[in-house]
Amino acid sequence: MLGRIRTVVLWILALAFIVITLNSNEPYLVRLRGTGHAALLIIGLAAPLLLLLGGRWRDGIAGRMLVSAWCIPLLALTATQFTFAWRKYETFQTAPEVARLLGRHFIVGYTTVDEAAALAGQGLIAGVYVTHHNVRGRTEAQLSADIARLQAARRAAGLPPLLVSADQEGGRVAHLSPTLPNMPGLATLADLPAARRAHDAYEMGRAQGQSLASAGINFNLAPVVDLRPRWTRNRLDFHTLIGQRAISNDPAVVGDIALGYVRGLEASGVQAAAKHFPGLGRVEADTHHFSAQLDTAADVLEQSDWRPFRQVLDSSHAAMMVGHVMVDAIDRERPASHSKAVLEGLIRGRWNYQGVIITDDLVMGAIYGRDLCKAVVEALNGGADLLLVAYDGTQFHRVLACAKQALAGGQIDLAALRRSDERLTRWLRQDDGPQAANVMTSSGRSAGTRWKAVE
């Protein structure tokens, strides 16, 4: 009996290790990289050897099958690592003209400054995403030095400065703290009188913008403009936690505070991104892991969830982050982040928004777990200007391979890319940069607007 139990356990472990090694470079197993992969390699070598020495090969067909099964993890690990290395090699073999054409549309997370500098220097990316692991145990001076090195690589290559982005919302989400100071969440302003909350939001944005700019961060992926959901606890929401990040359930309050905060960032030389369109306040599924649908009528959304987005975008230079939620009233087949009907039809067409659209992280289950290549191509063709590959930056090699293959096959809309390039150029133009836009006057009103939506 003990021998049978041991055999069953060995089979379960073998199958588990096969699954793990076959998926060793997938985002869900990102924590295994480095020492984890070394451990998998040792186990993959040692397990079959120990089984052979233990006489399992002589136990007939069942024993030989078990030994053979324990040989698979080593082969799988070798195959996945070779695939990753080949994709990385192909990335750096990208022709300069292709790199400049496609690379302007990606913002990528990174693990080491060396790998980010290599991508930046070849024009393969438009920007980087800085988060926890880039600042853990480091000082602001060290972070600033890293970013300066990346920008130096761009200058040496004769390329425009990098967009250096971060999620520094304040409150619960402040991925650069404690290296950079955190601020209270914007929701703490929701109960103030209207004039006071707009003023205080501006001051919070200005102070946080100065902190970010001093470290070299020029693009903050904030504020959250989603309405607060009706529920207090959602068992299907593991990571988004929008109920703890949203400002209010009142569109007017959200719009006033978000706009004031954006103007404060812009006055400090930091771009902002209003997120996560079409709004997560009515969405129960967490797009980090699952597909999600928004089944509310469009006219209801226009009068509620979308009002704060319109207010911020009409009166600032903010970019717009589009999430991976399907808007049933517009496109039941695709998440908004790569739906042409949403990006071009609604946002560019009906709203006449000609600013910058950035996708939410493509390394999320709602996208990565589906057809990633299709999402990349449709986002580029549909009107998205920047595609974010944040949580696991190494997946950029796969994302770029998708874009390059589509380009070679004539599936990339070059006219759409040209329009996107024009939007990015206009957004980043030095003589019309964030410091010149919508600076708050002493009366609390905007000094000017850039894009007006068509009602």
C-alpha positions as a Python dict, from the first residue, in 0.01 Angstrom:
ca = {
    (1, 'M'): (0, 0, 0),
    (2, 'L'): (279, 244, 91),
    (3, 'G'): (446, 176, -242),
    (4, 'R'): (124, 253, -432),
    (5, 'I'): (78, 578, -244),
    (6, 'R'): (438, 673, -324),
    (7, 'T'): (378, 599, -693),
    (8, 'V'): (59, 808, -702),
    (9, 'V'): (239, 1099, -536),
    (10, 'L'): (525, 1073, -786),
    (11, 'W'): (279, 1081, -1075),
    (12, 'I'): (97, 1384, -932),
    (13, 'L'): (427, 1565, -882),
    (14, 'A'): (543, 1473, -1234),
    (15, 'L'): (225, 1610, -1391),
    (16, 'A'): (249, 1926, -1180),
    (17, 'F'): (610, 1984, -1284),
    (18, 'I'): (521, 1924, -1649),
    (19, 'V'): (252, 2193, -1632),
    (20, 'I'): (483, 2435, -1449),
    (21, 'T'): (777, 2391, -1686),
    (22, 'L'): (557, 2414, -1997),
    (23, 'N'): (434, 2750, -1864),
    (24, 'S'): (754, 2865, -1694),
    (25, 'N'): (766, 3192, -1887),
    (26, 'E'): (399, 3280, -1848),
    (27, 'P'): (298, 3585, -1638),
    (28, 'Y'): (134, 3383, -1362),
    (29, 'L'): (468, 3218, -1288),
    (30, 'V'): (679, 3532, -1308),
    (31, 'R'): (794, 3485, -947),
    (32, 'L'): (960, 3156, -1043),
    (33, 'R'): (1212, 3322, -1270),
    (34, 'G'): (1576, 3326, -1173),
    (35, 'T'): (1620, 3100, -871),
    (36, 'G'): (1290, 2927, -944),
    (37, 'H'): (1405, 2826, -1290),
    (38, 'A'): (1734, 2705, -1144),
    (39, 'A'): (1541, 2490, -897),
    (40, 'L'): (1326, 2348, -1177),
    (41, 'L'): (1640, 2263, -1371),
    (42, 'I'): (1794, 2081, -1074),
    (43, 'I'): (1474, 1887, -1009),
    (44, 'G'): (1439, 1805, -1378),
    (45, 'L'): (1789, 1656, -1378),
    (46, 'A'): (1779, 1488, -1038),
    (47, 'A'): (1435, 1327, -1040),
    (48, 'P'): (1482, 1093, -1340),
    (49, 'L'): (1830, 1000, -1217),
    (50, 'L'): (1701, 911, -870),
    (51, 'L'): (1419, 707, -1019),
    (52, 'L'): (1665, 516, -1235),
    (53, 'L'): (1896, 453, -942),
    (54, 'G'): (1593, 339, -740),
    (55, 'G'): (1519, 71, -996),
    (56, 'R'): (1199, 219, -1133),
    (57, 'W'): (1301, 145, -1491),
    (58, 'R'): (1295, -226, -1408),
    (59, 'D'): (936, -210, -1275),
    (60, 'G'): (785, -286, -1612),
    (61, 'I'): (585, -54, -1836),
    (62, 'A'): (440, 146, -1544),
    (63, 'G'): (785, 215, -1403),
    (64, 'R'): (925, 316, -1739),
    (65, 'M'): (631, 548, -1801),
    (66, 'L'): (693, 716, -1467),
    (67, 'V'): (1062, 768, -1543),
    (68, 'S'): (974, 900, -1889),
    (69, 'A'): (718, 1138, -1739),
    (70, 'W'): (987, 1280, -1509),
    (71, 'C'): (1207, 1343, -1813),
    (72, 'I'): (946, 1574, -1966),
    (73, 'P'): (992, 1870, -1724),
    (74, 'L'): (1357, 1909, -1826),
    (75, 'L'): (1265, 1897, -2195),
    (76, 'A'): (976, 2139, -2143),
    (77, 'L'): (1191, 2382, -1947),
    (78, 'T'): (1459, 2370, -2216),
    (79, 'A'): (1200, 2433, -2489),
    (80, 'T'): (1035, 2727, -2312),
    (81, 'Q'): (1368, 2891, -2233),
    (82, 'F'): (1485, 2845, -2590),
    (83, 'T'): (1160, 2998, -2719),
    (84, 'F'): (1202, 3297, -2489),
    (85, 'A'): (1567, 3342, -2587),
    (86, 'W'): (1477, 3323, -2956),
    (87, 'R'): (1201, 3581, -2921),
    (88, 'K'): (1441, 3812, -2739),
    (89, 'Y'): (1705, 3760, -3008),
    (90, 'E'): (1450, 3842, -3279),
    (91, 'T'): (1348, 4158, -3093),
    (92, 'F'): (1701, 4294, -3108),
    (93, 'Q'): (1736, 4189, -3472),
    (94, 'T'): (1442, 4409, -3568),
    (95, 'A'): (1523, 4631, -3865),
    (96, 'P'): (1570, 4995, -3758),
    (97, 'E'): (1284, 5121, -3975),
    (98, 'V'): (1048, 4861, -3826),
    (99, 'A'): (1167, 4938, -3475),
    (100, 'R'): (1097, 5309, -3523),
    (101, 'L'): (759, 5241, -3683),
    (102, 'L'): (625, 5002, -3419),
    (103, 'G'): (836, 5083, -3114),
    (104, 'R'): (683, 5424, -3067),
    (105, 'H'): (364, 5255, -2950),
    (106, 'F'): (480, 5045, -2654),
    (107, 'I'): (540, 5120, -2287),
    (108, 'V'): (715, 4832, -2116),
    (109, 'G'): (793, 4721, -1763),
    (110, 'Y'): (1149, 4609, -1693),
    (111, 'T'): (1354, 4417, -1440),
    (112, 'T'): (1703, 4552, -1503),
    (113, 'V'): (1813, 4891, -1631),
    (114, 'D'): (2044, 4718, -1880),
    (115, 'E'): (1757, 4544, -2060),
    (116, 'A'): (1548, 4861, -2062),
    (117, 'A'): (1840, 5067, -2195),
    (118, 'A'): (1893, 4817, -2477),
    (119, 'L'): (1529, 4843, -2583),
    (120, 'A'): (1527, 5220, -2548),
    (121, 'G'): (1849, 5269, -2743),
    (122, 'Q'): (1717, 5077, -3043),
    (123, 'G'): (1389, 5263, -3050),
    (124, 'L'): (1195, 4945, -2977),
    (125, 'I'): (985, 5113, -2708),
    (126, 'A'): (831, 5454, -2644),
    (127, 'G'): (860, 5437, -2269),
    (128, 'V'): (908, 5233, -1956),
    (129, 'Y'): (685, 5146, -1663),
    (130, 'V'): (841, 5180, -1320),
    (131, 'T'): (693, 4986, -1029),
    (132, 'H'): (758, 4810, -695),
    (133, 'H'): (1049, 4590, -795),
    (134, 'N'): (1232, 4878, -962),
    (135, 'V'): (1240, 5084, -642),
    (136, 'R'): (1235, 4827, -362),
    (137, 'G'): (1518, 4903, -119),
    (138, 'R'): (1640, 5193, -332),
    (139, 'T'): (1660, 5567, -279),
    (140, 'E'): (1507, 5840, -489),
    (141, 'A'): (1856, 5938, -604),
    (142, 'Q'): (1921, 5585, -729),
    (143, 'L'): (1587, 5576, -912),
    (144, 'S'): (1662, 5913, -1068),
    (145, 'A'): (2004, 5789, -1179),
    (146, 'D'): (1845, 5482, -1344),
    (147, 'I'): (1601, 5697, -1538),
    (148, 'A'): (1875, 5941, -1637),
    (149, 'R'): (2072, 5648, -1777),
    (150, 'L'): (1773, 5538, -1986),
    (151, 'Q'): (1721, 5888, -2117),
    (152, 'A'): (2092, 5910, -2199),
    (153, 'A'): (2056, 5595, -2412),
    (154, 'R'): (1779, 5769, -2604),
    (155, 'R'): (1983, 6083, -2662),
    (156, 'A'): (2280, 5881, -2778),
    (157, 'A'): (2059, 5713, -3036),
    (158, 'G'): (1909, 6044, -3150),
    (159, 'L'): (1562, 5942, -3030),
    (160, 'P'): (1294, 6140, -2843),
    (161, 'P'): (1294, 6116, -2462),
    (162, 'L'): (1126, 5816, -2308),
    (163, 'L'): (787, 5832, -2146),
    (164, 'V'): (858, 5717, -1791),
    (165, 'S'): (533, 5600, -1637),
    (166, 'A'): (415, 5476, -1299),
    (167, 'D'): (101, 5394, -1102),
    (168, 'Q'): (120, 5653, -826),
    (169, 'E'): (-246, 5719, -757),
    (170, 'G'): (-213, 5789, -388),
    (171, 'G'): (-375, 5594, -106),
    (172, 'R'): (-384, 5220, -167),
    (173, 'V'): (-201, 5229, -503),
    (174, 'A'): (135, 5402, -481),
    (175, 'H'): (385, 5172, -646),
    (176, 'L'): (683, 5403, -599),
    (177, 'S'): (635, 5452, -226),
    (178, 'P'): (804, 5466, 16),
    (179, 'T'): (1092, 5560, -217),
    (180, 'L'): (875, 5853, -323),
    (181, 'P'): (627, 6006, -80),
    (182, 'N'): (269, 5886, -94),
    (183, 'M'): (-39, 6105, -63),
    (184, 'P'): (-388, 6026, 66),
    (185, 'G'): (-633, 5883, -185),
    (186, 'L'): (-835, 6138, -380),
    (187, 'A'): (-1149, 5994, -220),
    (188, 'T'): (-1055, 6182, 98),
    (189, 'L'): (-1161, 6502, -83),
    (190, 'A'): (-1506, 6379, -186),
    (191, 'D'): (-1699, 6533, 103),
    (192, 'L'): (-1548, 6880, 72),
    (193, 'P'): (-1739, 7173, -83),
    (194, 'A'): (-1703, 7187, -461),
    (195, 'A'): (-1460, 7480, -479),
    (196, 'R'): (-1248, 7341, -197),
    (197, 'R'): (-1222, 6990, -338),
    (198, 'A'): (-1113, 7117, -682),
    (199, 'H'): (-850, 7341, -522),
    (200, 'D'): (-720, 7070, -289),
    (201, 'A'): (-711, 6814, -570),
    (202, 'Y'): (-504, 7055, -777),
    (203, 'E'): (-261, 7106, -489),
    (204, 'M'): (-233, 6731, -434),
    (205, 'G'): (-166, 6677, -803),
    (206, 'R'): (89, 6956, -814),
    (207, 'A'): (276, 6825, -508),
    (208, 'Q'): (275, 6470, -634),
    (209, 'G'): (376, 6585, -981),
    (210, 'Q'): (676, 6767, -839),
    (211, 'S'): (781, 6453, -651),
    (212, 'L'): (747, 6240, -963),
    (213, 'A'): (921, 6490, -1190),
    (214, 'S'): (1216, 6519, -952),
    (215, 'A'): (1277, 6146, -994),
    (216, 'G'): (1234, 6158, -1372),
    (217, 'I'): (878, 6022, -1394),
    (218, 'N'): (687, 6216, -1658),
    (219, 'F'): (367, 6012, -1701),
    (220, 'N'): (145, 5914, -1409),
    (221, 'L'): (-118, 5650, -1485),
    (222, 'A'): (-376, 5828, -1271),
    (223, 'P'): (-634, 5937, -1168),
    (224, 'V'): (-893, 5662, -1134),
    (225, 'V'): (-1211, 5805, -1285),
    (226, 'D'): (-1430, 5496, -1240),
    (227, 'L'): (-1740, 5547, -1028),
    (228, 'R'): (-1738, 5370, -693),
    (229, 'P'): (-1935, 5044, -718),
    (230, 'R'): (-2252, 4978, -525),
    (231, 'W'): (-2108, 4674, -346),
    (232, 'T'): (-1874, 4689, -49),
    (233, 'R'): (-1716, 4350, -113),
    (234, 'N'): (-1677, 4166, -440),
    (235, 'R'): (-1547, 3810, -427),
    (236, 'L'): (-1469, 3819, -799),
    (237, 'D'): (-1238, 4120, -764),
    (238, 'F'): (-895, 4005, -647),
    (239, 'H'): (-664, 4282, -763),
    (240, 'T'): (-854, 4572, -920),
    (241, 'L'): (-1023, 4662, -589),
    (242, 'I'): (-1192, 4956, -754),
    (243, 'G'): (-1417, 5010, -454),
    (244, 'Q'): (-1110, 5112, -255),
    (245, 'R'): (-958, 5326, -531),
    (246, 'A'): (-1257, 5511, -677),
    (247, 'I'): (-1318, 5871, -569),
    (248, 'S'): (-1697, 5866, -536),
    (249, 'N'): (-2018, 5729, -685),
    (250, 'D'): (-2119, 6081, -788),
    (251, 'P'): (-2001, 6165, -1143),
    (252, 'A'): (-1981, 6539, -1068),
    (253, 'V'): (-1762, 6485, -762),
    (254, 'V'): (-1536, 6243, -950),
    (255, 'G'): (-1500, 6482, -1241),
    (256, 'D'): (-1418, 6787, -1028),
    (257, 'I'): (-1155, 6609, -820),
    (258, 'A'): (-1000, 6417, -1109),
    (259, 'L'): (-975, 6729, -1325),
    (260, 'G'): (-818, 6934, -1047),
    (261, 'Y'): (-565, 6658, -982),
    (262, 'V'): (-478, 6627, -1352),
    (263, 'R'): (-422, 7000, -1380),
    (264, 'G'): (-192, 6987, -1080),
    (265, 'L'): (15, 6710, -1239),
    (266, 'E'): (33, 6902, -1565),
    (267, 'A'): (146, 7219, -1388),
    (268, 'S'): (440, 7015, -1254),
    (269, 'G'): (535, 6879, -1596),
    (270, 'V'): (379, 6534, -1556),
    (271, 'Q'): (125, 6388, -1797),
    (272, 'A'): (-181, 6209, -1659),
    (273, 'A'): (-404, 5922, -1775),
    (274, 'A'): (-771, 5906, -1680),
    (275, 'K'): (-858, 5540, -1620),
    (276, 'H'): (-1012, 5283, -1667),
    (277, 'F'): (-1261, 5350, -1951),
    (278, 'P'): (-1539, 5230, -1993),
    (279, 'G'): (-1543, 5228, -1615),
    (280, 'L'): (-1515, 4942, -1369),
    (281, 'G'): (-1780, 5056, -1124),
    (282, 'R'): (-2046, 4823, -1268),
    (283, 'V'): (-1810, 4536, -1351),
    (284, 'E'): (-1782, 4249, -1107),
    (285, 'A'): (-1518, 4034, -1280),
    (286, 'D'): (-1153, 4127, -1230),
    (287, 'T'): (-991, 4175, -1572),
    (288, 'H'): (-653, 4083, -1424),
    (289, 'H'): (-782, 3727, -1448),
    (290, 'F'): (-1118, 3707, -1625),
    (291, 'S'): (-1314, 3840, -1919),
    (292, 'A'): (-1561, 4109, -1818),
    (293, 'Q'): (-1869, 4262, -1976),
    (294, 'L'): (-2054, 4587, -1920),
    (295, 'D'): (-2418, 4534, -2013),
    (296, 'T'): (-2554, 4880, -1927),
    (297, 'A'): (-2720, 5086, -2200),
    (298, 'A'): (-2495, 5345, -2367),
    (299, 'D'): (-2724, 5637, -2289),
    (300, 'V'): (-2716, 5547, -1918),
    (301, 'L'): (-2337, 5529, -1926),
    (302, 'E'): (-2314, 5865, -2104),
    (303, 'Q'): (-2509, 6028, -1823),
    (304, 'S'): (-2319, 5860, -1540),
    (305, 'D'): (-2002, 5652, -1568),
    (306, 'W'): (-1867, 5836, -1873),
    (307, 'R'): (-1934, 6191, -1754),
    (308, 'P'): (-1612, 6220, -1549),
    (309, 'F'): (-1406, 6094, -1843),
    (310, 'R'): (-1561, 6355, -2070),
    (311, 'Q'): (-1504, 6631, -1813),
    (312, 'V'): (-1136, 6547, -1767),
    (313, 'L'): (-1061, 6490, -2134),
    (314, 'D'): (-1244, 6803, -2249),
    (315, 'S'): (-1048, 7032, -2018),
    (316, 'S'): (-697, 6891, -1991),
    (317, 'H'): (-416, 6721, -2178),
    (318, 'A'): (-481, 6390, -2003),
    (319, 'A'): (-441, 6067, -2192),
    (320, 'M'): (-714, 5809, -2163),
    (321, 'M'): (-651, 5456, -2040),
    (322, 'V'): (-892, 5205, -2192),
    (323, 'G'): (-947, 4881, -2004),
    (324, 'H'): (-1030, 4527, -2108),
    (325, 'V'): (-1406, 4534, -2051),
    (326, 'M'): (-1649, 4453, -2330),
    (327, 'V'): (-1914, 4722, -2379),
    (328, 'D'): (-2214, 4521, -2492),
    (329, 'A'): (-2396, 4826, -2627),
    (330, 'I'): (-2111, 4889, -2873),
    (331, 'D'): (-1909, 4569, -2925),
    (332, 'R'): (-2000, 4235, -2770),
    (333, 'E'): (-1703, 4055, -2924),
    (334, 'R'): (-1398, 4254, -2813),
    (335, 'P'): (-1276, 4430, -2499),
    (336, 'A'): (-1280, 4808, -2534),
    (337, 'S'): (-899, 4820, -2539),
    (338, 'H'): (-889, 4673, -2890),
    (339, 'S'): (-1239, 4740, -3018),
    (340, 'K'): (-1238, 4969, -3320),
    (341, 'A'): (-1605, 5040, -3257),
    (342, 'V'): (-1519, 5177, -2912),
    (343, 'L'): (-1183, 5341, -2987),
    (344, 'E'): (-1256, 5491, -3327),
    (345, 'G'): (-1632, 5486, -3338),
    (346, 'L'): (-1716, 5621, -2992),
    (347, 'I'): (-1408, 5793, -2851),
    (348, 'R'): (-1252, 5932, -3169),
    (349, 'G'): (-1574, 5968, -3366),
    (350, 'R'): (-1870, 6055, -3148),
    (351, 'W'): (-1666, 6226, -2876),
    (352, 'N'): (-1411, 6377, -3115),
    (353, 'Y'): (-1130, 6304, -2870),
    (354, 'Q'): (-803, 6337, -3059),
    (355, 'G'): (-574, 6292, -2759),
    (356, 'V'): (-367, 5991, -2661),
    (357, 'I'): (-524, 5655, -2579),
    (358, 'I'): (-324, 5399, -2383),
    (359, 'T'): (-442, 5044, -2321),
    (360, 'D'): (-446, 4890, -1979),
    (361, 'D'): (-177, 4627, -1923),
    (362, 'L'): (-188, 4362, -2196),
    (363, 'V'): (-46, 4114, -1945),
    (364, 'M'): (-387, 4063, -1788),
    (365, 'G'): (-604, 3755, -1811),
    (366, 'A'): (-880, 3929, -2007),
    (367, 'I'): (-629, 3981, -2292),
    (368, 'Y'): (-332, 3752, -2237),
    (369, 'G'): (-558, 3453, -2177),
    (370, 'R'): (-733, 3508, -2511),
    (371, 'D'): (-579, 3586, -2850),
    (372, 'L'): (-295, 3822, -2760),
    (373, 'C'): (-174, 3875, -3117),
    (374, 'K'): (-522, 3964, -3235),
    (375, 'A'): (-557, 4214, -2950),
    (376, 'V'): (-223, 4381, -3033),
    (377, 'V'): (-305, 4424, -3402),
    (378, 'E'): (-661, 4540, -3341),
    (379, 'A'): (-551, 4792, -3079),
    (380, 'L'): (-294, 4945, -3316),
    (381, 'N'): (-539, 4950, -3605),
    (382, 'G'): (-833, 5065, -3397),
    (383, 'G'): (-694, 5389, -3260),
    (384, 'A'): (-489, 5305, -2950),
    (385, 'D'): (-164, 5505, -2942),
    (386, 'L'): (26, 5333, -2663),
    (387, 'L'): (10, 4966, -2566),
    (388, 'L'): (111, 4891, -2208),
    (389, 'V'): (307, 4575, -2120),
    (390, 'A'): (361, 4637, -1750),
    (391, 'Y'): (333, 4349, -1501),
    (392, 'D'): (566, 4117, -1691),
    (393, 'G'): (777, 4326, -1926),
    (394, 'T'): (942, 4019, -2081),
    (395, 'Q'): (613, 3951, -2260),
    (396, 'F'): (698, 4251, -2477),
    (397, 'H'): (910, 4019, -2692),
    (398, 'R'): (598, 3816, -2769),
    (399, 'V'): (387, 4129, -2822),
    (400, 'L'): (641, 4279, -3061),
    (401, 'A'): (665, 3951, -3251),
    (402, 'C'): (287, 3968, -3301),
    (403, 'A'): (310, 4323, -3436),
    (404, 'K'): (606, 4244, -3664),
    (405, 'Q'): (434, 3939, -3807),
    (406, 'A'): (120, 4141, -3876),
    (407, 'L'): (325, 4418, -4037),
    (408, 'A'): (501, 4171, -4264),
    (409, 'G'): (164, 4022, -4359),
    (410, 'G'): (14, 4359, -4446),
    (411, 'Q'): (-229, 4345, -4152),
    (412, 'I'): (-116, 4670, -3987),
    (413, 'D'): (-309, 4981, -4094),
    (414, 'L'): (-24, 5220, -4174),
    (415, 'A'): (-262, 5514, -4207),
    (416, 'A'): (-386, 5447, -3854),
    (417, 'L'): (-25, 5438, -3731),
    (418, 'R'): (45, 5772, -3900),
    (419, 'R'): (-256, 5929, -3730),
    (420, 'S'): (-138, 5786, -3401),
    (421, 'D'): (211, 5926, -3457),
    (422, 'E'): (61, 6268, -3515),
    (423, 'R'): (-135, 6248, -3191),
    (424, 'L'): (172, 6140, -2996),
    (425, 'T'): (384, 6415, -3149),
    (426, 'R'): (124, 6675, -3065),
    (427, 'W'): (89, 6542, -2710),
    (428, 'L'): (462, 6536, -2646),
    (429, 'R'): (552, 6855, -2831),
    (430, 'Q'): (782, 7061, -2609),
    (431, 'D'): (635, 7396, -2698),
    (432, 'D'): (287, 7269, -2611),
    (433, 'G'): (375, 7037, -2326),
    (434, 'P'): (192, 6966, -2003),
    (435, 'Q'): (325, 7271, -1823),
    (436, 'A'): (161, 7498, -2080),
    (437, 'A'): (-176, 7329, -2064),
    (438, 'N'): (-471, 7411, -1848),
    (439, 'V'): (-275, 7567, -1565),
    (440, 'M'): (-509, 7652, -1281),
    (441, 'T'): (-567, 8022, -1233),
    (442, 'S'): (-622, 8186, -897),
    (443, 'S'): (-998, 8165, -950),
    (444, 'G'): (-974, 7787, -988),
    (445, 'R'): (-1069, 7793, -1357),
    (446, 'S'): (-872, 7644, -1641),
    (447, 'A'): (-647, 7876, -1838),
    (448, 'G'): (-749, 7699, -2155),
    (449, 'T'): (-863, 7375, -2312),
    (450, 'R'): (-715, 7167, -2585),
    (451, 'W'): (-972, 6919, -2708),
    (452, 'K'): (-1344, 6985, -2705),
    (453, 'A'): (-1583, 6696, -2744),
    (454, 'V'): (-1872, 6716, -2983),
    (455, 'E'): (-2203, 6688, -2800),
}
